[in-house]
Amino acid sequence: LENVDASSEKFADVYAEDSELSLGGEFKTAIVHCIHEQVQIYQKSLFRVGHPQMFKSTTCSFLPSLASGTRAMDQVKSFTPLLNYL
């Protein structure tokens, strides 16, 4: 995660070309997507447990927890859909 030279795209290229499986180009995209997804899940889990080495660039990308899931009654009318008949 901290290696700026690491590239999931380069890994997928090498893996697909050097593999004895003869993987096509569509598999490169799937491999890259899977790697990106795993890295994001790992970073999110570090953030959730409050890991002290959490990267500052990713800390701001997570939204804070909700304090309440409902609006105050005086705000409800402002956020209610309005249906106009023609």
N, CA, C and O atoms as a DFTB+ gen file, in Angstrom:
344 C
 N C O
     1  1       0.805      -1.205       0.000
     2  2       0.000       0.000       0.000
     3  2       0.845       1.265       0.000
     4  3       0.455       2.275      -0.585
     5  1       1.983       1.214       0.644
     6  2       2.817       2.399       0.732
     7  2       3.776       2.527      -0.444
     8  3       4.409       3.571      -0.602
     9  1       3.898       1.507      -1.262
    10  2       4.808       1.533      -2.401
    11  2       4.143       2.282      -3.554
    12  3       3.175       1.801      -4.144
    13  1       4.670       3.456      -3.865
    14  2       4.066       4.273      -4.921
    15  2       4.342       3.704      -6.308
    16  3       3.644       4.045      -7.264
    17  1       5.356       2.836      -6.432
    18  2       5.683       2.241      -7.724
    19  2       4.834       1.012      -8.037
    20  3       4.831       0.533      -9.172
    21  1       4.129       0.509      -7.060
    22  2       3.289      -0.676      -7.279
    23  2       2.093      -0.295      -8.150
    24  3       1.452       0.735      -7.937
    25  1       1.812      -1.139      -9.123
    26  2       0.708      -0.866     -10.033
    27  2      -0.051      -2.150     -10.302
    28  3       0.521      -3.143     -10.750
    29  1      -1.332      -2.121     -10.028
    30  2      -2.152      -3.304     -10.289
    31  2      -2.263      -3.556     -11.794
    32  3      -2.426      -4.697     -12.227
    33  1      -2.174      -2.492     -12.580
    34  2      -2.231      -2.646     -14.036
    35  2      -1.005      -3.392     -14.560
    36  3      -1.120      -4.278     -15.407
    37  1       0.176      -3.021     -14.043
    38  2       1.400      -3.713     -14.450
    39  2       1.360      -5.178     -14.028
    40  3       1.752      -6.064     -14.788
    41  1       0.880      -5.424     -12.806
    42  2       0.786      -6.796     -12.322
    43  2      -0.130      -7.619     -13.221
    44  3       0.206      -8.744     -13.589
    45  1      -1.276      -7.066     -13.573
    46  2      -2.230      -7.788     -14.417
    47  2      -1.638      -8.067     -15.795
    48  3      -1.849      -9.145     -16.352
    49  1      -0.893      -7.100     -16.354
    50  2      -0.246      -7.320     -17.647
    51  2       0.745      -8.477     -17.584
    52  3       0.726      -9.367     -18.435
    53  1       1.603      -8.459     -16.580
    54  2       2.618      -9.509     -16.441
    55  2       1.964     -10.857     -16.165
    56  3       2.352     -11.871     -16.746
    57  1       0.980     -10.867     -15.286
    58  2       0.323     -12.120     -14.914
    59  2      -0.402     -12.741     -16.108
    60  3      -0.334     -13.952     -16.323
    61  1      -1.091     -11.908     -16.878
    62  2      -1.861     -12.435     -18.010
    63  2      -0.947     -12.900     -19.146
    64  3      -1.243     -13.893     -19.810
    65  1       0.144     -12.197     -19.368
    66  2       1.038     -12.563     -20.467
    67  2       1.960     -13.734     -20.118
    68  3       2.216     -14.597     -20.957
    69  1       2.455     -13.760     -18.884
    70  2       3.388     -14.806     -18.485
    71  2       2.693     -16.069     -18.005
    72  3       3.338     -17.101     -17.823
    73  1       1.420     -15.998     -17.805
    74  2       0.681     -17.145     -17.296
    75  2       0.568     -18.234     -18.358
    76  3       0.428     -17.951     -19.548
    77  1       0.630     -19.451     -17.918
    78  2       0.445     -20.571     -18.838
    79  2      -1.021     -20.732     -19.230
    80  3      -1.366     -21.554     -20.078
    81  1      -1.865     -19.940     -18.602
    82  2      -3.298     -20.013     -18.891
    83  2      -3.683     -19.251     -20.145
    84  3      -4.798     -19.413     -20.639
    85  1      -2.797     -18.429     -20.668
    86  2      -3.053     -17.584     -21.846
    87  2      -4.318     -16.744     -21.669
    88  3      -5.263     -16.833     -22.452
    89  1      -4.303     -15.940     -20.633
    90  2      -5.459     -15.103     -20.324
    91  2      -5.562     -13.944     -21.308
    92  3      -4.553     -13.351     -21.689
    93  1      -6.775     -13.630     -21.711
    94  2      -7.020     -12.542     -22.649
    95  2      -7.109     -11.198     -21.964
    96  3      -6.990     -11.096     -20.743
    97  1      -7.319     -10.169     -22.765
    98  2      -7.386      -8.805     -22.257
    99  2      -8.526      -8.549     -21.294
   100  3      -8.402      -7.720     -20.393
   101  1      -9.633      -9.249     -21.469
   102  2     -10.770      -9.029     -20.561
   103  2     -10.456      -9.484     -19.146
   104  3     -11.053      -8.987     -18.191
   105  1      -9.528     -10.419     -18.998
   106  2      -9.152     -10.869     -17.663
   107  2      -8.244      -9.857     -16.971
   108  3      -8.232      -9.775     -15.743
   109  1      -7.484      -9.088     -17.747
   110  2      -6.640      -8.054     -17.154
   111  2      -7.502      -7.042     -16.407
   112  3      -7.181      -6.643     -15.287
   113  1      -8.590      -6.635     -17.033
   114  2      -9.496      -5.681     -16.398
   115  2     -10.082      -6.252     -15.120
   116  3     -10.174      -5.547     -14.116
   117  1     -10.476      -7.506     -15.141
   118  2     -11.045      -8.149     -13.958
   119  2     -10.016      -8.254     -12.832
   120  3     -10.349      -8.052     -11.665
   121  1      -8.780      -8.567     -13.177
   122  2      -7.711      -8.677     -12.175
   123  2      -7.448      -7.321     -11.536
   124  3      -7.331      -7.221     -10.315
   125  1      -7.354      -6.275     -12.359
   126  2      -7.114      -4.922     -11.847
   127  2      -8.248      -4.489     -10.931
   128  3      -8.000      -3.944      -9.856
   129  1      -9.475      -4.721     -11.340
   130  2     -10.630      -4.340     -10.527
   131  2     -10.615      -5.068      -9.186
   132  3     -10.894      -4.466      -8.149
   133  1     -10.296      -6.345      -9.203
   134  2     -10.258      -7.140      -7.974
   135  2      -9.187      -6.620      -7.019
   136  3      -9.418      -6.531      -5.813
   137  1      -8.021      -6.278      -7.552
   138  2      -6.947      -5.748      -6.708
   139  2      -7.356      -4.412      -6.092
   140  3      -7.158      -4.200      -4.895
   141  1      -7.919      -3.515      -6.889
   142  2      -8.366      -2.214      -6.379
   143  2      -9.407      -2.396      -5.280
   144  3      -9.357      -1.717      -4.255
   145  1     -10.338      -3.302      -5.490
   146  2     -11.392      -3.545      -4.508
   147  2     -10.815      -4.071      -3.200
   148  3     -11.232      -3.638      -2.126
   149  1      -9.864      -4.997      -3.272
   150  2      -9.255      -5.549      -2.069
   151  2      -8.468      -4.493      -1.301
   152  3      -8.494      -4.478      -0.070
   153  1      -7.772      -3.613      -2.010
   154  2      -7.018      -2.543      -1.353
   155  2      -7.969      -1.579      -0.658
   156  3      -7.706      -1.156       0.468
   157  1      -9.071      -1.227      -1.314
   158  2     -10.033      -0.315      -0.694
   159  2     -10.680      -0.923       0.547
   160  3     -10.882      -0.226       1.542
   161  1     -11.002      -2.199       0.501
   162  2     -11.588      -2.861       1.671
   163  2     -10.585      -2.882       2.813
   164  3     -10.956      -2.654       3.965
   165  1      -9.319      -3.151       2.511
   166  2      -8.281      -3.179       3.530
   167  2      -8.101      -1.796       4.158
   168  3      -8.005      -1.678       5.380
   169  1      -8.055      -0.756       3.332
   170  2      -7.900       0.597       3.861
   171  2      -9.092       0.991       4.717
   172  3      -8.927       1.629       5.757
   173  1     -10.279       0.620       4.292
   174  2     -11.481       0.950       5.065
   175  2     -11.479       0.224       6.406
   176  3     -11.889       0.794       7.417
   177  1     -11.024      -1.024       6.424
   178  2     -10.977      -1.757       7.689
   179  2      -9.944      -1.140       8.638
   180  3     -10.166      -1.101       9.848
   181  1      -8.818      -0.658       8.100
   182  2      -7.839       0.038       8.942
   183  2      -8.451       1.290       9.559
   184  3      -8.240       1.582      10.736
   185  1      -9.198       2.012       8.766
   186  2      -9.826       3.236       9.255
   187  2     -10.849       2.929      10.348
   188  3     -10.906       3.617      11.368
   189  1     -11.650       1.897      10.127
   190  2     -12.716       1.567      11.089
   191  2     -12.177       1.135      12.444
   192  3     -12.796       1.414      13.471
   193  1     -11.051       0.468      12.462
   194  2     -10.493       0.040      13.749
   195  2      -9.611       1.112      14.365
   196  3      -9.087       0.928      15.464
   197  1      -9.442       2.232      13.668
   198  2      -8.658       3.343      14.202
   199  2      -7.171       3.068      14.202
   200  3      -6.469       3.449      15.138
   201  1      -6.692       2.425      13.183
   202  2      -5.270       2.093      13.070
   203  2      -4.439       3.372      13.080
   204  3      -4.734       4.296      12.322
   205  1      -3.391       3.447      13.933
   206  2      -2.620       4.695      14.034
   207  2      -1.829       5.044      12.776
   208  3      -1.492       6.209      12.570
   209  1      -1.531       4.070      11.943
   210  2      -0.761       4.327      10.727
   211  2      -1.663       4.567       9.517
   212  3      -1.210       4.482       8.376
   213  1      -2.930       4.865       9.764
   214  2      -3.855       5.084       8.656
   215  2      -3.360       6.245       7.814
   216  3      -2.924       7.267       8.343
   217  1      -3.430       6.084       6.517
   218  2      -2.905       7.077       5.601
   219  2      -3.780       8.318       5.598
   220  3      -5.003       8.226       5.496
   221  1      -3.159       9.461       5.707
   222  2      -3.901      10.717       5.787
   223  2      -4.679      11.025       4.515
   224  3      -5.710      11.695       4.579
   225  1      -4.219      10.560       3.374
   226  2      -4.911      10.843       2.121
   227  2      -6.237      10.100       2.018
   228  3      -7.141      10.562       1.322
   229  1      -6.377       8.973       2.688
   230  2      -7.624       8.213       2.602
   231  2      -8.555       8.475       3.773
   232  3      -9.734       8.127       3.704
   233  1      -8.063       9.076       4.841
   234  2      -8.899       9.322       6.012
   235  2     -10.070      10.234       5.673
   236  3     -11.176      10.027       6.172
   237  1      -9.845      11.231       4.840
   238  2     -10.897      12.191       4.524
   239  2     -11.924      11.630       3.535
   240  3     -12.955      12.264       3.309
   241  1     -11.673      10.467       2.943
   242  2     -12.596       9.939       1.948
   243  2     -13.734       9.123       2.552
   244  3     -14.618       8.677       1.821
   245  1     -13.735       8.918       3.868
   246  2     -14.812       8.201       4.522
   247  2     -15.729       9.192       5.227
   248  3     -15.260      10.108       5.902
   249  1     -17.011       9.010       5.072
   250  2     -17.964       9.903       5.717
   251  2     -18.094       9.547       7.195
   252  3     -17.950       8.382       7.564
   253  1     -18.366      10.537       8.043
   254  2     -18.559      10.234       9.466
   255  2     -19.871       9.488       9.680
   256  3     -20.746       9.500       8.814
   257  1     -20.002       8.847      10.821
   258  2     -21.219       8.115      11.144
   259  2     -22.382       9.081      11.346
   260  3     -22.192      10.228      11.751
   261  1     -23.586       8.598      11.057
   262  2     -24.777       9.417      11.272
   263  2     -25.139       9.457      12.747
   264  3     -25.092       8.437      13.433
   265  1     -25.500      10.634      13.230
   266  2     -25.967      10.755      14.607
   267  2     -27.446      10.389      14.674
   268  3     -27.912       9.836      15.670
   269  1     -28.185      10.702      13.600
   270  2     -29.608      10.409      13.553
   271  2     -29.999      10.162      12.104
   272  3     -29.461      10.795      11.195
   273  1     -30.928       9.246      11.889
   274  2     -31.361       8.929      10.541
   275  2     -32.635       9.640      10.128
   276  3     -33.143       9.417       9.029
   277  1     -33.149      10.483      10.985
   278  2     -34.399      11.183      10.679
   279  2     -34.186      12.690      10.711
   280  3     -33.246      13.187      11.331
   281  1     -35.078      13.408      10.029
   282  2     -35.043      14.867      10.026
   283  2     -35.992      15.405      11.090
   284  3     -36.920      14.727      11.530
   285  1     -35.733      16.623      11.479
   286  2     -36.647      17.290      12.411
   287  2     -37.973      17.534      11.688
   288  3     -37.985      17.726      10.472
   289  1     -39.065      17.528      12.407
   290  2     -40.398      17.667      11.809
   291  2     -40.570      18.981      11.052
   292  3     -41.321      19.026      10.077
   293  1     -39.902      20.039      11.469
   294  2     -40.039      21.313      10.757
   295  2     -39.293      21.305       9.423
   296  3     -39.516      22.197       8.604
   297  1     -38.410      20.322       9.176
   298  2     -37.680      20.224       7.915
   299  2     -38.319      19.245       6.932
   300  3     -37.945      19.223       5.760
   301  1     -39.261      18.449       7.382
   302  2     -39.833      17.397       6.543
   303  2     -40.469      17.963       5.281
   304  3     -40.273      17.407       4.200
   305  1     -41.215      19.039       5.387
   306  2     -41.909      19.613       4.243
   307  2     -40.927      20.078       3.161
   308  3     -41.244      20.016       1.974
   309  1     -39.756      20.534       3.555
   310  2     -38.747      21.003       2.599
   311  2     -38.175      19.864       1.762
   312  3     -37.733      20.093       0.635
   313  1     -38.175      18.640       2.292
   314  2     -37.562      17.508       1.599
   315  2     -38.583      16.514       1.048
   316  3     -38.204      15.465       0.527
   317  1     -39.877      16.834       1.158
   318  2     -40.925      15.950       0.636
   319  2     -41.140      16.236      -0.836
   320  3     -41.238      17.399      -1.226
   321  1     -41.216      15.188      -1.677
   322  2     -41.479      15.410      -3.109
   323  2     -42.826      16.070      -3.324
   324  3     -43.748      15.883      -2.531
   325  1     -42.942      16.833      -4.382
   326  2     -44.167      17.545      -4.706
   327  2     -44.651      17.075      -6.061
   328  3     -43.878      17.042      -7.018
   329  1     -45.905      16.717      -6.154
   330  2     -46.479      16.228      -7.401
   331  2     -47.406      17.283      -7.954
   332  3     -48.381      17.661      -7.305
   333  1     -47.110      17.763      -9.149
   334  2     -47.937      18.764      -9.807
   335  2     -48.742      18.094     -10.907
   336  3     -48.174      17.402     -11.752
   337  1     -50.027      18.282     -10.912
   338  2     -50.909      17.756     -11.944
   339  2     -51.065      18.785     -13.050
   340  3     -51.212      19.977     -12.780
   341  1     -51.035      18.332     -14.281
   342  2     -51.207      19.238     -15.427
   343  2     -52.607      19.194     -15.935
   344  3     -52.938      19.890     -16.895
